[in-house]
Amino acid sequence: MNISTKPSKIKVSDFTHRQNISKIIRTRRSVYADEFIKQNIPDELLNEILINATYAPTHKMTEPWRFIVFKNSYLEQLGSFLADYYRDLYFEKFSAEEALEKYNLLKEYPLNSACVIGVVMVRNTKINLPEWEEVAAVSSAVQNIALSCTAHDIGSYWSTSAGAVDYVKQFDLAENEQSLGLIYVGYYPEDLEPSRKKRTPISNKVTYFK
């Protein structure tokens, strides 16, 4: 058996389209809600982003996802929910002054988002697939949202904190549904610093058998 860590050579051709998708994938990053500037996303574009989510791979076409879009007054409601959710923890862990500052920051945290998207995993009651496959499918749908946002110069961040998960649970989830948190979506300033995070070289992560 021949084991190699080097890929085969590929013939040079027109990679324009492939370079575009590679650029989108490699420049995708988490942009947090406190970095957003207040600006609405056109309904047509938001709909396109959500449609792209549904083209994620899904075993047996169970399509185990549902999305709840929160806008306007719901952003204020979310901020109040999160601030109250973590209030006791803040006041136990920090001084009263620090705790109050964190409480107020969290209360305002969602307000510049164009919207916040609740992520719900919907387990199929007729097709019994392993849960991890359904979580993987929903995660792929979320990645499609993130990549679509990046392609349109929109920031996004998937929060799976306990507060984010519990906020979505309030909205009449069925027995076969599970909250997987919130995606914050919004525009960001043109001068936002690019991510400095480095990826591990692919040669450290891939083994070729040939």
N, C-alpha and C positions, 0 to 999 in steps of 0.2 A: 504494500500500500504506500503510495506516494503522498506525503503531506507537505503542503506549501502554504506559506503565509503571504505570497505575492499573487495578485490577480493576473489573469492573462491579458496580453496586450489587445487593445481595441483599435480598429482602423479609424483614422481621422475622417470625420464627415461633418455635416452641418448640425451643430449641437445647439443652435439658437434657442429652440423651444425648450430643450432639456436644460439649458443653462438658466432659463427663466424660472423653471420650477425649482431647480437647485437653489437659486438665489432666494426664492421665497421660503423654502424649507430652512435654509441656513441662516436667514436673517430673522426668522420668527423668534420672538422672545416674550417673556412675561413683562407686561407693562401694568403697574399697579394703579389702582383707582385714584390714589392721591397724586398721581402724575398726569391725570387726564385734564383736558380743557373742556368746558361745557359746550357741547355741540351735538345736535341731533344727527342720527344716521337716517337717511331717507328710507322710507318703508320698503321701497322696491329693493334696495341694497340689503337691508336686514333680512328680507325674505329670501334673497339669493343666498346669503350666508347660511341661513337655516336649511334651505334646500340642499346645499352642498353637504351639510352634516349628514343628511339621510343617505348619501352615497358611500358611506363607510362600509367596509366588509362586514357581513353578518351571516353567520352560519345558519343554514336552512331558511334564510330570509325572515328570521324572527323580528328583525328591526326593533331591538329592545330598548328604544329610547323615546322620551317625550320631553318637551322643553316648555318652560313657563317664562314668559318675557315680562319683566318688571320695569315700569317706567314711571316718571313723574312723581306723584305722591307716594308711590310704593318704594321709591329710593329713600325718602325720608323715613318711612316706616321701617325699612331695613336697617338704616343707621341707628334708629332708636332701639330696635330689637337687639342688634349686636352690642350696643353700648350697655344695655341693661343685662344682657346675657353674661358679659364678662366683668360687670361692675364689682361684684364681691371678690372675684379673683384679683382684680387690680388693687382694691383697697387692702387685701390681705398681703399682697406681695410688695407693694410700693408705698411710699409715703403718701399722705393725703393729697399733697400738691401734685405729685407725679401721677397718682391715680386719677385725679380729676382731669388732668391734662390729657391722659390717654383716653379717658371716657369721652371727652368732648371731641377728640380727634376721630375716634371710631364712629361717633354719632354723625359726623360730617363726611366720613370716608366715601360712601357711595354716591354723593350728590352730584359730582361732575361726570358720572357715567352717562353715556347715551342710553344705556339700558343694562340690566343685569339679568342673566339667563339662568333659570333654575334647571338643573340637569336631573332627570328622573330615569332610572332604569326600570323597564317594564318586563317582568319575567313572563314568558309565554306559558299559559296554563295547559296547553295541549302538547307542546313539544318540549320534552324534558332535556334541556341542555345543561351542562355544568355551568355553575354560576360564573366561573372565571371567564368562560367564553363570552357571556353576555356583558360582563364588565369590560372585557377587551373591545367588544363591538362599540359600546358607548364611549369608551376612551378614544377610539378611532374617530367617532363622530365629533367629539370635542376637538380633536386635532384638526379635523376638516374645518371647523369653525375658526380655530386659531390661524390656520394657513390662509383661509379666505380673508380674514381680517388683515393679516399681514399684506396680502396682495393689494388691499385697498387703503394701506397706510392707516389702519385702525389698530389700536392696542387691545390686548385681551389678557385676562388672567383667570385661571381656574382655581378657585378657593375650595378646598375640601376640609376646612376647619369645622369643628363641632358646631359652632354657631351658624355657619353657612348651611351645613347639612340639616340642622334642626329648623332653620327658617323655612326651608322648602317643605318640610314635613307638615307645616300648618295648612297646606293648600289641598286638602282632600285627596291624599294619596290612597290608592286602592291597596288591598292586602298583598297583591303581587307586584307592588311598586316600591322602589327604594330611592331615597334622595342620595344623590352623589355630589351635592354642593352647588356652587354658583359660579358662573362665568361673568366677570366684570368686563364690559366692552365700552370703549370710548376713544375719542381722538386725543392725540398727544401733541405737545409743542414740536415744531420743526427742529428746534435745537436740543431735543432730548438726547442725552449722552447715549451712545451705542453700548450694547452689552460688552463687557470685557471678559466674560467667561470663556474658558477654553475647553474644547472637546478633546477627549483622549484619541490619539491617532488610531485610525481604523485598523492598522497592522497589529495593534494590541488586542483587537476585539474579534478578528475573523480568522478562521482556519479554513484553507481550501483543501479538499480531498480530490485528487485527480490522478 
